[in-house]
Amino acid sequence: MTGSEQFSWQRLILQAEGLLSVSSNRISNAANLSALLYQELIDISWAGFYFLEGGTLELGPLQGKPACVSIEMGKGVCGAAASSGKSIRVADVDKFDGHIACDADARAEIVIPLFKRGELLGVLDVDSTLPGRFSEQDETGLQAVAEVYLCSID
């Protein structure tokens, strides 16, 4: 974690569990989780969700600058993660072929696909203005946070 060796994913996961335990609404919980991530993660410029609707990723709750509204499957980091079903961590978005620059200041991105009962619901997307911001530990931590989210919704 850039700038914070003291960061505790375990503490963040516990916070997410507590925050998301009061509702099973996917939009409400996505909104609160976006706010939690944006508040707690260091050097983050954007945290939010895209939900799969009719074969396209559509913007959901977020914290940060306005964002792209629709992303085609397979396009950009979000579309690539959704299509592959695998998390994607990008150290330098300018070197990611087909990157969609919703925020010209974003330099690093991590996207976690969200599957419930084997069905793709969408993705959790987190951006930073710092190149190389996201580590393997961040990927593992965000996957665990995403699982808390998925367990909290209907």
C-alpha positions as CSV (number, residue, x, y, z in Angstrom):
1,M,0.0,0.0,0.0
2,T,1.7,3.2,-1.1
3,G,2.2,5.7,1.7
4,S,0.8,3.5,4.4
5,E,2.5,0.4,5.7
6,Q,0.1,0.6,8.7
7,F,-3.0,0.0,6.7
8,S,-5.1,-2.9,7.9
9,W,-7.3,-4.8,5.3
10,Q,-8.6,-6.8,8.2
11,R,-10.0,-3.7,9.9
12,L,-11.5,-2.4,6.6
13,I,-13.2,-5.8,6.0
14,L,-14.7,-5.7,9.5
15,Q,-15.9,-2.1,8.9
16,A,-17.5,-3.3,5.6
17,E,-19.2,-6.2,7.3
18,G,-20.7,-3.9,9.9
19,L,-21.7,-1.2,7.5
20,L,-23.3,-3.7,5.0
21,S,-25.1,-5.8,7.6
22,V,-28.0,-3.5,8.0
23,S,-29.3,-3.8,4.4
24,S,-29.5,-6.3,1.6
25,N,-30.1,-3.7,-1.1
26,R,-27.4,-3.9,-3.7
27,I,-27.5,-0.2,-4.6
28,S,-27.5,1.1,-1.0
29,N,-24.7,-1.3,0.0
30,A,-22.7,-0.3,-3.1
31,A,-23.1,3.4,-2.2
32,N,-21.9,2.8,1.3
33,L,-19.0,0.6,0.3
34,S,-17.9,3.1,-2.3
35,A,-17.9,5.8,0.4
36,L,-16.0,3.6,2.8
37,L,-13.3,2.7,0.3
38,Y,-12.9,6.3,-0.8
39,Q,-12.6,7.4,2.8
40,E,-10.3,4.7,4.1
41,L,-7.9,3.9,1.2
42,I,-4.9,6.2,0.8
43,D,-4.2,7.9,-2.5
44,I,-7.5,6.9,-4.1
45,S,-9.1,9.2,-6.6
46,W,-12.2,7.1,-7.5
47,A,-14.1,4.1,-6.0
48,G,-17.3,2.7,-7.4
49,F,-19.4,0.1,-9.2
50,Y,-20.5,-0.7,-12.6
51,F,-23.4,-3.2,-12.9
52,L,-24.1,-5.4,-15.9
53,E,-27.3,-4.5,-17.6
54,G,-28.2,-6.0,-21.0
55,G,-24.6,-6.9,-21.9
56,T,-23.2,-3.5,-20.9
57,L,-21.6,-2.2,-17.7
58,E,-23.6,0.7,-16.4
59,L,-22.4,3.2,-13.8
60,G,-23.5,2.5,-10.3
61,P,-22.8,4.2,-7.0
62,L,-19.4,5.9,-6.8
63,Q,-17.2,8.4,-4.9
64,G,-14.9,10.7,-6.9
65,K,-15.2,12.6,-10.2
66,P,-18.0,12.0,-12.7
67,A,-17.4,8.8,-14.7
68,C,-18.2,7.1,-17.9
69,V,-21.8,6.0,-17.9
70,S,-21.6,2.8,-20.1
71,I,-18.7,0.5,-20.8
72,E,-19.0,-2.3,-23.3
73,M,-17.9,-5.8,-22.3
74,G,-14.3,-6.3,-23.2
75,K,-13.5,-2.6,-23.4
76,G,-11.2,-0.8,-21.0
77,V,-10.0,-2.3,-17.7
78,C,-13.6,-2.7,-16.4
79,G,-14.8,-4.4,-19.5
80,A,-11.8,-6.6,-19.7
81,A,-12.1,-7.7,-16.0
82,A,-15.8,-8.4,-16.5
83,S,-15.2,-10.4,-19.7
84,S,-12.4,-12.5,-18.3
85,G,-14.0,-12.9,-14.9
86,K,-10.6,-12.1,-13.3
87,S,-9.3,-9.1,-11.3
88,I,-7.1,-6.8,-13.2
89,R,-4.5,-4.6,-11.6
90,V,-3.0,-1.9,-13.9
91,A,0.1,0.0,-12.7
92,D,0.0,2.5,-15.6
93,V,-3.3,2.9,-17.4
94,D,-1.5,4.6,-20.4
95,K,0.1,1.2,-21.1
96,F,-3.2,-0.7,-21.0
97,D,-4.3,-1.3,-24.5
98,G,-7.8,0.1,-24.9
99,H,-7.9,2.0,-21.6
100,I,-10.9,4.3,-21.4
101,A,-9.9,7.6,-19.9
102,C,-12.9,8.7,-17.9
103,D,-10.6,10.7,-15.7
104,A,-7.6,12.1,-17.4
105,D,-5.8,12.2,-14.0
106,A,-6.1,8.5,-13.3
107,R,-2.8,6.6,-13.5
108,A,-3.5,3.3,-11.9
109,E,-6.6,1.1,-11.7
110,I,-7.8,-2.1,-10.1
111,V,-11.0,-3.8,-11.1
112,I,-12.6,-6.8,-9.2
113,P,-15.4,-8.7,-11.1
114,L,-18.5,-9.4,-9.0
115,F,-20.1,-12.8,-9.3
116,K,-23.1,-14.1,-7.3
117,R,-24.2,-17.7,-7.7
118,G,-22.0,-17.9,-10.8
119,E,-23.6,-14.9,-12.5
120,L,-21.7,-11.7,-13.3
121,L,-23.3,-8.8,-11.5
122,G,-20.7,-6.1,-12.4
123,V,-17.4,-4.8,-11.2
124,L,-15.8,-2.9,-8.3
125,D,-13.5,-0.3,-9.8
126,V,-10.9,1.7,-7.8
127,D,-8.5,4.4,-9.4
128,S,-5.6,6.4,-8.2
129,T,-3.6,9.3,-9.6
130,L,-0.4,7.5,-8.6
131,P,1.2,5.1,-11.0
132,G,1.8,1.7,-9.5
133,R,-0.5,2.5,-6.6
134,F,-2.1,-1.0,-6.3
135,S,-0.2,-4.0,-4.9
136,E,-1.0,-7.7,-4.8
137,Q,-2.1,-7.1,-1.1
138,D,-4.5,-4.5,-2.3
139,E,-5.9,-6.9,-4.9
140,T,-6.4,-9.6,-2.3
141,G,-7.9,-7.1,0.2
142,L,-10.4,-5.6,-2.4
143,Q,-11.4,-9.2,-3.4
144,A,-12.2,-9.9,0.2
145,V,-14.2,-6.6,0.5
146,A,-16.0,-7.5,-2.7
147,E,-17.0,-10.8,-1.2
148,V,-18.4,-9.0,1.9
149,Y,-20.5,-6.9,-0.5
150,L,-21.7,-10.0,-2.5
151,C,-22.7,-11.8,0.7
152,S,-24.6,-8.7,1.9
153,I,-27.0,-8.4,-1.1
154,D,-30.0,-10.4,-2.2
